[in-house]
């Protein structure tokens, strides 16, 4: 399709989308129904002698006109403040409260509160280069107009569906404060901004409604990626000397078994000093613990490829490993996302995981990745690691070469490839060593099955 | 998903649908049926019976409704003709959609999936979901749409002003209540609703009255016509239009002629006497109201449910006595209006109906109308000899209050046209010829200098009308040009003449003595009063002057002694050009049309009608019994799932329960006192805790709550159960 036509379609949909949404929200289902009914009555009601259908037409037109004028005369001035949690997860409902204050001089009755999602307008590049799944099977009109692609992209980028308050008050007096509750189910990961709280003021027949903006400070929630349950697994590879259990403990320092006491040497930590023994002997004495050996692993998330289900599932796989609490005998130390690396070296366990999940929440797919640069970075930073978990959102020749190169460099790499069913089926017949194929449509099952095999 | 979807209609309040159906019954005279329907619909609020229909069940209800719709349309199209046949089903919409609303009312689900109404939408939804799109179920409650359909059906049959205003009051009340309950409880406010209902009621009443007034005004010719006077019967011709003349090939009438008789060459439907800018009008100055210019024929026999209508009873024996007249011709055809013009040969005497007709009316110009005839008209026409019974002789009439005019001699008001006609009369020396010679001269003039064509290329230009173009430069056109020119030239030469339309009888049908009158056989010609002479008659007449009635004595010319004669000067080639032999598709269409009309005539017989109705009732009852029998087998009690789920273990066991025997083989038998969830956590701790938590939530939803898992949840549940099974299998291997 020519670029000119694509640009025209993109421009048209961008403009009409904004306008259409706002008009659609102001006409209620009964308004649409009555408009349709009046059209039918206009067609059938031309014979005024033999039928009274023309009376339906008159009624419908008068009702629509009266309701429209009524709605124009309604008004409200409200302010609100949201109480939001810091994090949410994809597909998991979360509740939040909004405190509404009537700042106007009049009481407001018969209202509904709605939280409108920001209207996603896909950019031209995305619109032009991201075909909808199964688009090739659509008819020629759909393929020419690309409306379904536009709707699909909008749906994909929409953070959440329109929310309606579960308990809108029936009356708010001037200066009065009321609380309303919303239930939000995030549809995709990332930063979710809430900025358009509306109060809907319908006419008594419920045909139209005025949608007034409630003044609220802007608010946002970080939506973490979807995570899958994992069976406990053990990784192959060398075990490194580590300060025992640090990754799992709330205490900082050595946590291995007590070995013996010895004299204080310059540089020993103050908290290692055994104060009682010092008091008893008069010389500074420190406690010495057994060093612990733990396998440590890193995660590499390949961000090459188009945005889409494969990429989202790959992020979910990475998030599943990051958030896995059941791996009590191995530690996650490092994660590469695209060209960047993130270390888990400071802070408490929980906060470190949250920080990593936050990073994953905002990860974006890239059209190209410099694998050579990434290889050298991994080589530099992962010397101490027992093994690397490589998560690939595809199985292209470049990705295969990258995996081969990692292994050639002496690293223990366990690969998880998120791929369509035909690829996973092909590799079920001739499995590759330490490479697990996860079918895009059943990543949860395949991942569990893969990690259970890791254990064995 | 929110509990209340803005795109879906809520359920209407109790009794609203039932009362609306009763109003429908009262205004359509189907009170008993309406009462039954209302009981069925509203019974759902008191009966505890419910059915779990699912997509398939609702689809069947929809198909049943569509079948009823097709059946009703088919039934009406066999019984009725014209545009009314297509729309007659509207009256029965509440019963056509009864299966659907009953499925809604008695279904366990609160609303019907919208994909039920379209196979394409269903397939598309399936495909999109297969491609991984998470599309929510779109559902609609059918209560309010059904309410609207019932109101529409009720309005469709409300004829007459009294019934219409009765309907209006009911509609405002019902719609007001409907809209009040359409809002959610917290949004209902009685005072604003009352004000708005009153405002809408008053404004729609005023606009309805306004619409009626406008309709009357337009009907009386107030719009672009005769400045508020009654419109005369008018014939729009194609004179002055461009393009190809297209006429319908459908059979309009069938004419059966008794053996031994020749068919009439043409049969007239309408005659017109006043020409104005390409239009012919039926204008009678004595009767400004054109309906009053028609008079009923005498009803001479109506004892056997068949009426016989005649101009005069002379020469005809009633009550089955043999007639002295020639055997009648028979006319059959579909009736598309309640004032249908009958094509009849000149000088008919009596019309005997085989199907129902309220009356037959006659105008002074010879137009004969069948009033409120049955859908297919079947009538016998006895021909006579006295053509003055049908058409009155030319008479000088008082036009306005002063001008006496013989309408059948009037020339166009356009002076250029009049001058041209007079010049032509002079040129052809018609003034000095007898009536027969005038016609002969005109026939020769048109045959030699003019040609017939259906390709219309004459259009009016400034100062030159289309008729002038035809007579001076173009010299080719279709029958309307020839008939108009002949009529006006005869008038200009002093012969009273009218413009007539009807059919040429040319196409013989397969049945002996039967002829088809198709749309392409429609023709126009001139009716001239030949051999007549003028007499002066003195009479008193009431005229209105300055708003006061006054009796004046007037002398006027009355023509006598002549006969109205068909003068058709269109070149004879027209019939071959306009009416080629029918092709196979047309023959097939003709057969279907004949079958339909003959079936309707057969059904019009009361005996046959009873049989048909009996068969239809039998089929309907059998269908109802079948549906009731099927439904009786799948009935459930409302709320049975939540309260009595333990009594239906086969339906409410979850996938996890199904896995239990396999788990027990490896992990040992589950103690009866311990719950499944605790037992699993105790005996299989290696399964991740977070997976357990999710697994148990889904298991409890499916097992104990009346909650249907979504597609994605079902898939997730299956995955977790499968993995649990695998973990257990690994334990076995160890």
Interface residues (C-beta under 8 A of the other chain):
Chain A: X28 X29 X30 X33 X37 X40 X41 X44 X45 X48 X49 X50 X51 X52 X53 X54 X55 X56 X58 X59 X61 X62 X63 X65 X66 X67 X70 X91 X109 X110 X111 X112 X133 X134 X137 X152 X155 X161 X162 X163 X164 X166 X168 X169 X170 X202 X203 X204 X205 X206 X207 X229 X230 X231 X232 X309 X325 X326 X440 X441 X442 X444 X445 X448 X449 X452 X455 X456
Chain B: X1 X2 X3 X4 X6 X7 X8 X9 X87 X90 X127 X128 X131 X132 X133 X144 X145 X148 X151 X152 X154 X155 X156 X157 X158 X159 X163 X164 X167 X168 X171 X172 X175 X179 X180 X182 X183 X186 X187 X188 X189 X192 X193 X195 X196 X199 X200 X203 X204 X207 X208 X211 X212 X215 X686 X687 X688 X689 X690 X691 X694 X712 X715 X716 X719 X720 X722 X723 X726 X727 X730
